[in-house]
Amino acid sequence: MLDLKQIEQAINIISIEKKIPKEKLVEIIEAAIKTAYKKDYASRDEEINVKLDLENEVMEITQEKTVVKEVTNSALEISFDELGDAADDYKEWDIIELDVTDEINGDDDGESFWRIASQAARQVIIQKIGDSEKEKIYDLFDGKEGEVINMKVDIVEWGKIIFDYNGNQVVLPKSEQVSRDVYTAGARFSLYVAEVSKNETGTPKVILSRKRPELVSAIFAEHVSEIGEWIITIDNIVRQPGIKTKLLVSTSYDEIDPVWTLIGQKGIRVKWVMDELSGEKIDIIANRGDINEILKKSLSPAEVLKVEADEENESAICYILPSERAKAVWKNWLNVNLASKLTGYRISIEDVKVEETEEDKKEEK
């Protein structure tokens, strides 16, 4: 027989720790015992009910049957003859519940059944706790997809980062972490709510991220009111998380400089964002429709002397001084690759000799 006192204690602990109603946990255990009983003692068609009364430490397993004159399905029906002396208390088509608990306790395999039932209940509880946690997290973030939420690190354990959000534990997947971030208990980070969804079976899914480029644009939107007011638009954004981000921004207002608006007075706005990204570098390029100028600026911080753009093939040659190559290319060609992704152009870098630039200046004069 199940140790109902022990089960009650376990339910009380789980209910408090996981914030799952006790009634829900009781239902889970009843369902597990029902499944175990149908597997070992009943046919698939039989209607089985399990009632767990923890307060009185009583559990009852019953079998539902319909009273009939002549039985055609013994799994679901019982005749007046089978009822014996109790037949007078019923009429045809009444549904009765027959207590079968004692049958299990008196069976030679009864102990084995209760052991299996206990294991099944434990497994189902673990699964349901997981499902309940997912559902709870889904409800917390439902309607917040695309937003940035500042959270405090609660636990750091073997690369697993758990954040506290309104008293709930939320995991930041390893695939969405940034290596440059220093995750320590108590530290605060802005996390991007990348996805809040349910699949075809109704299983909830919530993905938080520190890696995605949308995190940067969402943080900018928090600090730059002109973005929320649609005065300034972020047309494109590319990112190497923890290292560098490039933004292409525009505005339809001639009197507004979109780049300096995002940078802010004395660089305060862009510094806010960089601080949120653990010091990640940010290049902001104005999208004024001149592809040559955009390509020049996209290789920032390098100074590009001249651009030959082939708009038809979306390719460009950018000419620089040899001394600027390190800035233009950067580590593992990262700067050029980001510039290419930002502009959509395949970019080649060509060095220009100092003599050639001097000749160009003479020709201009």
FENRA-V865115 format. One record per backbone hydrogen bond with DSSP energy under -1.0 kcal/mol. NH is the residue of the N-H (numbers start at 1). CO is the residue of the C=O. E is the energy in kcal/mol with one decimal. If there is no record, write none. Layout:
nh->NH co->CO e->E
nh->NH co->CO e->E
//
This chain:
nh->4 co->2 e->-1.4
nh->7 co->3 e->-2.1
nh->8 co->4 e->-2.3
nh->9 co->5 e->-1.9
nh->10 co->6 e->-2.2
nh->11 co->7 e->-2.5
nh->12 co->8 e->-2.3
nh->13 co->9 e->-2.0
nh->14 co->10 e->-2.6
nh->15 co->11 e->-2.7
nh->16 co->12 e->-1.7
nh->17 co->13 e->-2.7
nh->18 co->14 e->-2.9
nh->25 co->21 e->-1.6
nh->26 co->22 e->-2.5
nh->27 co->23 e->-2.1
nh->28 co->24 e->-1.9
nh->29 co->25 e->-2.1
nh->30 co->26 e->-2.6
nh->31 co->27 e->-2.3
nh->32 co->28 e->-1.9
nh->33 co->29 e->-2.4
nh->34 co->30 e->-2.2
nh->35 co->31 e->-2.2
nh->36 co->32 e->-2.2
nh->37 co->33 e->-2.5
nh->38 co->34 e->-2.4
nh->39 co->35 e->-1.5
nh->40 co->36 e->-1.6
nh->41 co->37 e->-3.4
nh->42 co->37 e->-1.0
nh->49 co->62 e->-2.6
nh->51 co->60 e->-2.7
nh->53 co->58 e->-3.4
nh->58 co->53 e->-2.7
nh->60 co->51 e->-2.6
nh->62 co->49 e->-2.8
nh->63 co->98 e->-2.2
nh->64 co->47 e->-3.1
nh->65 co->96 e->-2.4
nh->66 co->76 e->-2.7
nh->67 co->94 e->-3.2
nh->68 co->78 e->-2.4
nh->76 co->73 e->-1.4
nh->77 co->73 e->-2.1
nh->78 co->66 e->-2.4
nh->83 co->79 e->-1.3
nh->86 co->83 e->-1.7
nh->87 co->84 e->-1.8
nh->89 co->86 e->-1.6
nh->90 co->87 e->-1.8
nh->93 co->67 e->-3.7
nh->94 co->91 e->-1.8
nh->96 co->65 e->-2.9
nh->98 co->63 e->-2.6
nh->100 co->61 e->-2.9
nh->104 co->100 e->-1.3
nh->105 co->101 e->-2.0
nh->106 co->102 e->-2.1
nh->110 co->107 e->-1.8
nh->113 co->109 e->-2.3
nh->114 co->110 e->-2.4
nh->115 co->111 e->-2.0
nh->116 co->112 e->-2.4
nh->117 co->113 e->-3.1
nh->118 co->114 e->-2.3
nh->119 co->115 e->-2.1
nh->120 co->116 e->-2.7
nh->121 co->117 e->-2.6
nh->122 co->118 e->-2.3
nh->123 co->119 e->-2.5
nh->124 co->120 e->-2.7
nh->125 co->121 e->-2.4
nh->126 co->122 e->-2.2
nh->127 co->123 e->-2.3
nh->128 co->124 e->-3.2
nh->129 co->125 e->-2.8
nh->130 co->126 e->-1.9
nh->131 co->127 e->-2.6
nh->132 co->128 e->-3.2
nh->133 co->129 e->-2.7
nh->134 co->130 e->-2.3
nh->135 co->131 e->-2.4
nh->136 co->132 e->-2.5
nh->137 co->133 e->-2.6
nh->138 co->134 e->-2.4
nh->139 co->135 e->-2.4
nh->140 co->136 e->-1.8
nh->141 co->137 e->-1.7
nh->142 co->138 e->-1.4
nh->144 co->141 e->-2.6
nh->146 co->193 e->-3.1
nh->147 co->144 e->-2.2
nh->149 co->191 e->-2.6
nh->151 co->189 e->-2.9
nh->152 co->164 e->-1.1
nh->153 co->187 e->-3.3
nh->154 co->162 e->-3.1
nh->155 co->162 e->-2.0
nh->157 co->160 e->-2.4
nh->160 co->157 e->-2.2
nh->162 co->155 e->-2.8
nh->163 co->170 e->-3.8
nh->164 co->152 e->-3.1
nh->165 co->168 e->-3.0
nh->168 co->165 e->-1.3
nh->170 co->163 e->-2.9
nh->172 co->161 e->-2.8
nh->176 co->173 e->-1.7
nh->177 co->174 e->-1.4
nh->181 co->178 e->-1.2
nh->186 co->153 e->-2.8
nh->187 co->184 e->-2.4
nh->189 co->151 e->-2.6
nh->191 co->149 e->-2.6
nh->192 co->209 e->-2.9
nh->193 co->147 e->-2.8
nh->194 co->192 e->-1.4
nh->194 co->207 e->-1.6
nh->195 co->207 e->-1.6
nh->197 co->205 e->-2.7
nh->199 co->203 e->-1.9
nh->202 co->199 e->-1.9
nh->205 co->197 e->-2.9
nh->207 co->195 e->-2.4
nh->209 co->192 e->-2.0
nh->210 co->176 e->-2.4
nh->215 co->212 e->-1.6
nh->217 co->213 e->-1.4
nh->218 co->214 e->-2.4
nh->219 co->215 e->-2.1
nh->220 co->216 e->-2.5
nh->221 co->217 e->-2.1
nh->222 co->218 e->-1.2
nh->223 co->219 e->-1.4
nh->224 co->220 e->-2.7
nh->227 co->224 e->-1.6
nh->229 co->225 e->-1.8
nh->230 co->227 e->-1.6
nh->231 co->226 e->-2.3
nh->232 co->226 e->-1.8
nh->233 co->250 e->-2.8
nh->235 co->248 e->-2.2
nh->236 co->248 e->-1.4
nh->238 co->246 e->-2.3
nh->240 co->244 e->-3.2
nh->243 co->240 e->-2.5
nh->244 co->240 e->-1.8
nh->245 co->281 e->-2.1
nh->246 co->238 e->-2.5
nh->247 co->283 e->-2.7
nh->248 co->236 e->-2.7
nh->249 co->285 e->-2.8
nh->250 co->233 e->-2.3
nh->256 co->253 e->-1.6
nh->261 co->257 e->-1.8
nh->262 co->258 e->-1.7
nh->263 co->259 e->-2.0
nh->264 co->260 e->-2.8
nh->267 co->264 e->-2.4
nh->268 co->265 e->-1.6
nh->270 co->263 e->-1.7
nh->271 co->267 e->-1.8
nh->272 co->268 e->-1.8
nh->273 co->269 e->-1.6
nh->274 co->270 e->-2.6
nh->275 co->271 e->-2.7
nh->276 co->272 e->-1.8
nh->277 co->273 e->-1.1
nh->278 co->275 e->-1.4
nh->279 co->274 e->-3.1
nh->281 co->243 e->-1.9
nh->283 co->245 e->-2.9
nh->285 co->247 e->-3.0
nh->287 co->249 e->-3.4
nh->294 co->290 e->-2.3
nh->295 co->291 e->-2.7
nh->296 co->292 e->-2.1
nh->297 co->293 e->-2.4
nh->298 co->294 e->-2.1
nh->300 co->297 e->-1.9
nh->302 co->299 e->-2.0
nh->305 co->319 e->-2.4
nh->306 co->319 e->-1.2
nh->308 co->317 e->-2.6
nh->310 co->315 e->-3.5
nh->315 co->310 e->-1.8
nh->316 co->346 e->-2.6
nh->317 co->308 e->-2.3
nh->318 co->348 e->-3.1
nh->319 co->306 e->-3.1
nh->320 co->350 e->-2.5
nh->324 co->321 e->-2.2
nh->325 co->322 e->-1.2
nh->328 co->324 e->-2.5
nh->329 co->325 e->-3.1
nh->330 co->326 e->-1.9
nh->333 co->330 e->-1.5
nh->334 co->331 e->-2.2
nh->335 co->329 e->-1.5
nh->337 co->333 e->-2.5
nh->338 co->334 e->-2.6
nh->339 co->335 e->-2.1
nh->340 co->336 e->-2.5
nh->341 co->337 e->-2.3
nh->342 co->338 e->-2.4
nh->343 co->339 e->-2.3
nh->344 co->340 e->-2.5
nh->346 co->314 e->-2.4
nh->348 co->316 e->-2.7
nh->350 co->318 e->-2.6
nh->352 co->320 e->-2.7
nh->357 co->353 e->-1.4
nh->358 co->354 e->-1.8
nh->359 co->355 e->-2.2
nh->360 co->356 e->-2.0
nh->361 co->357 e->-1.8
nh->362 co->358 e->-1.8
nh->363 co->359 e->-2.3
nh->364 co->360 e->-1.9
nh->365 co->361 e->-1.5
//
